Amino acid sequence: MKRLTRAFSLTVALALLARVPCAAQQEGVVPLSQLKEQVAKLVAVEQDAETPPEVKKLNRDFLADRLDSLRSLLRQRIAALRKYRAAVGSALTPKDLQVIEDSLGGMEGDLRAAEQLTLQYGGGAPSATAAAAAQVPRGAEIVPVNSADTPRPETLAVVASPARGSESSAGAPPAAAVATALSPCYAGAPDVIVSNVEKVAHDVVQKRNISPLSALYPDIFFYTVADAISTEEVNIRNLKAYRYMGETARTDKQTGASASSNGTTSAAEKPGFAELLSWAVEHGAIQQAVNGTSLTLSTSPYALLAASEGDSAENYERYKFFNHVGVSANFNVENQDSALASARRQQLNEWSVRLRLNGDRSTRGEDFRKYWETNIRSKIQRRLVVVTGAERFIDADPSLRALGDRVETQLDTDLRSIVSSASEADVKNAIMCGLENLVYNQVKPRQGGATVAVSQATVTRINTDFVPALFAAHADLEQARKDLSDYMDTLDKKPLTTFAYTNHRTAAGSDYSELKFLHERKAMSPLKLNFNAGVSFYNRPDRALGQQRVRDYAFALSFEGNTKGRSPFVTSEFDLSKITYSFTGRYERMPENRRMPDRKADIAVAQFKLEIPLLMGASIPFSVTYANASELIKEDHVRANFGFTFDVDKLFALKKIKE
């Protein structure tokens, strides 16, 4: 009898409560605080173990209605406040903007709490964040709370009540906050989805805004729909993500000082040079009496044009002559804590001009461009045509178009609520959870039918036309990637010939000029051969020192190889920079030393050099050199030399690959 009386009382209370919004709506919109209070009371009834089933059924209908109204009102207010912030944000102070951010945070928290309850008790489509969150445990309560730390309006909090008769193990109050941490979603998703979502997550966190989602969302949505309706025979999960790299694999550039400098790590010079900019700080010497430290800056006239008009294949071809010329300057370093402070005329050790006679290994060059147009571009376009056609087909399907619009709007809302402080993993997980709960689970055929009905004609078209076409397109891309990698290896071994002029300035002695012929080509696999031949002339021979017009003759032969894979120390997955090693022999003949008993006219050098790429565009050269004498001392010696080089060409290439 007592239970029937309680049930009757609850029924009457619910009936009266159900009339409240009607009356309120006649006068105007139901206040947000009132809706929250109603939701809290209805949830309390739902969680009361003594509430009869028939009352709970009635109560759940009312609760679903209130939750729907609450979510709708919260979304309207969030949208209005964001619009206000966008319109007048520039006129507000940081304190004003913080008040707005606090208000948005409070309402977005209310929306997530309301959506968690929607998941448990029904009433409309929840957001991705709510679907991904831990389920509200049985016995949870939703109560209004006020934060003492922030000026936010009253917010909702989900708390868990222990089972009746139980006690807290640590004397805690009857209710404790529920941690709703995200858990990994969409296990086993296709690589193409994961790859695109990871790109979005990276860019969202870098920019701290959600704009990167819109660029890749059509691809992501199509792939998710295709995954949901794929058959065992035609399964999109077999597709693979792809990457392209280019300029980062080059190893032919001379970025440091020449072999005659008093601070160098190289016994032989490479014929390539930086088209944009490079710099190197090195400590060592190959032919001088003592080690020195030097700074080398390298660039080309093309760099000035690229800075104003852009570094592109078209501009590279248009200004062909200017990218055949490289210039560099080498300075003695006085203050090693600030190397660039030594880049002054008084510290100039040598300057050099290089003219490339034949060969071009740049990915901007004509050879690479022709190969790309003939062998690669068509394969990329085929994939783009297939994906674009699939996206247009989905856009023409009313149910899928509506689903796509709803999901994109919901993902936008979810990401906005976390973007200010989220990590890449948080953003990725939020998107993956949204795709699984709002797309995959809604479209996936099940017993009793999918939540979002997709016509059989649409399923057939996707499975028989678009997914097989994607298989073929991605197979082409995989082959293109392999072909491109093979071509880059071939391009790297093509003959490259450069003529170099270097002007040496000596602090104690006579200045001299050096003419060099530099040639690199493929040798026995997997090595490359680098040959140097040069002759130097005194600008003003000092006859008192026995100097003649010709200062010396020099020849060098170097064999260079590299590791099969990219350097394990590079931080970017797009960077193909490899660890390189070389064995070099160098011979120099100085006629003036024949008449000096404490010097040798014939100087022989043997060197092993290792260059290790580290960060993007940066590497550390290290060499060990044996010489039977130096230019000024007759004694043989062994030296270890090292340095640090930075190639802006590679940095720009990596930036373009990411874009």
C-alpha positions, 0 to 999 in steps of 0.5 A: 500500500505504501509503495502504491501511495508513493507511486501515485504521488510521483505520478501526480508530481510528474504530471504537474512538472510536465505542465511547467514548461508549457506554462512557461513557454506561453510566457517565453523561453524556459530559463536555462536554470529552470531546465537544469533543475527539471532535469536534475529532479527527473534524473533523481526519480529515474535513479530511485530504486523504489520507483515503479517501472510504469512511472519510470517509463513515463518519467523517461519520456519527460526526461528525454523531452527536457534533455532535448530542450536543454541541449537545444538551448545550450547549443543556441546560446553557445552559437550566439556567444561565439558569434558575439565574440567573433563580431566584437572580439577586437573591441574587448579587453583580455579580461572581457574575453576571459569572461566569455571563454569562462561562460563558453566553457561552462555551457560546453560542460553543461552540454557534454553532461546533458549528452552523457545523460542522453546516452543513458536515458535516450532522447536524440543523437548524442555528440562524439565526445559524449559517446566516447566518454565513460558511461555514466554509472548506474546510480549517478546523479545530475545536480546543479553546482556553482564554481567558487573559482570562476565567474561561470554560471551555474553548471551541471555535474554528473556524480555517482552515488554508492549503492544503497546500504554501502559506505565509502571506504575512506569516509567520503561523502555519498557522492563522488565526481566521475572521471570521464576520460576518453578511451581509444576508439575505432579500433582497426580503422583503415590506414587511410582514415587514421593517416588523415585524422593524424594530419588533422590532429597535428595541424589542429594542435599546432594552430590551436583552431579547428579549421584543418578539419574541414580540408580533409573531412570529405575524404575521412567521411567517405572512407568511414562510410565505405568501411561501414558498408564494405564486404569481405571481398571489397574491404577498404581496410586493405588500403594503405596510406602513402607519403612522398619525399624528395629533396631531403635525400640529396647528399651531393652538396658542399656546405662546409669550408674547402679542403684548404681552409684552416677550419674544415672537415673535408679532404675532398669537395662535393660539386653540389651547392645550396640553392637557397641557403646553408651554413656550417660551423666546423672545427678542424684542419686538413692541410694547415698546421693547427686546427681552426674553427670556421663559419661557412655561409652558402647560397645562390642568386636564385635564393634572392628570386625565390624569396620574392617570387616563391621557390617553385619548379616553374621559377626554378626553370624560369631562372635556370642560369641563376640556379647554376651559380653558387656562392659561399663565404668562410669566416674565422670564428673568434667567439665560438659562443656567437659564430655569426658575430664573426661574419665580418670582412676582417674575419673573412678567410675565403670566398668562393663562386661555383658554376655547375656545368652539367647535371641537376639533382634538384627535385625542382629541376627539369629532369625530375619535373619531366619524370614526374609529369610522365610517370607520377602525376597521372597516378595521383590524379587518378586517385583524386578523380576517384575520391572526388567522384565518390564524395560527389556521389555521397553528397547526392545521397540525401541520407548520407549528405544529412549525416555528413553535415550533422557529424561535421557540425558535431565534430566542430563543436566537440573540438572547439571544447578541447582545442585550447589545451588538447594534445594531438592524441586527445584530438585524434581520439575525439575525431576517431570516437566521433567517426565510430559512434556517429558514422560507422555504428550508424551506417553499419548494417546490423540485424534489424537494420542500420540506424541510418538507412543507406539504399541498396543502390548506394551500397552497390555503387560504393562496393562495386565502383568506388572501392575497387577503383580506390584499390587500383588507384592506391596500388598505382600510388604504391607503385609510384612511390616505389618508382619515385624512390628508385628514380631518386636513387638514379638521379642521385648518381647522375654525373654532376660537374662543377667549376669552382673559383676560391679566393683565399685570404691569409693573415700571415702570408700571401693571398692566393686564388684556386681553380677547381674541377669537381666531378661526381658520378656513380661508381661501384654499387652502392658507392659514388665517386667524387673527383677533385682537381685544382691548381692555385696561384698567388695573387702577388708572389713574394719572391723573397719567400721563394714563391712562384706564380703557381702555388700548388697542384692538388688532386683528391679521390673520394668514395661515398656511400650511405645507409640503406634507410633514413637516419634514425636520428631525424625527427620527421617521418618525411625526412629521407636524410641518410647517414653518409660515409666516405673514404678519401685520398688527397695529394698536394704538390707545393713546388716552393717547399722543395727548397725548405728543409723543414717542409715537404713538397709532396703532401698526402692525406687519407681520411674517413668521414661520417655525416649524421643527419639529426633535426630537419635539415641539420647534420653533424660531420665527423672525420678522422684524417691522417697526413704525412705533413702539413703545408707548414710543418714536415711532421706527420699527424692524425686529427679528428675534426667535427662540425655542424651544418644546416641546409635550408633547402631540405627544411623548405622541402619538408615544409612543402611536403607537410603542406 
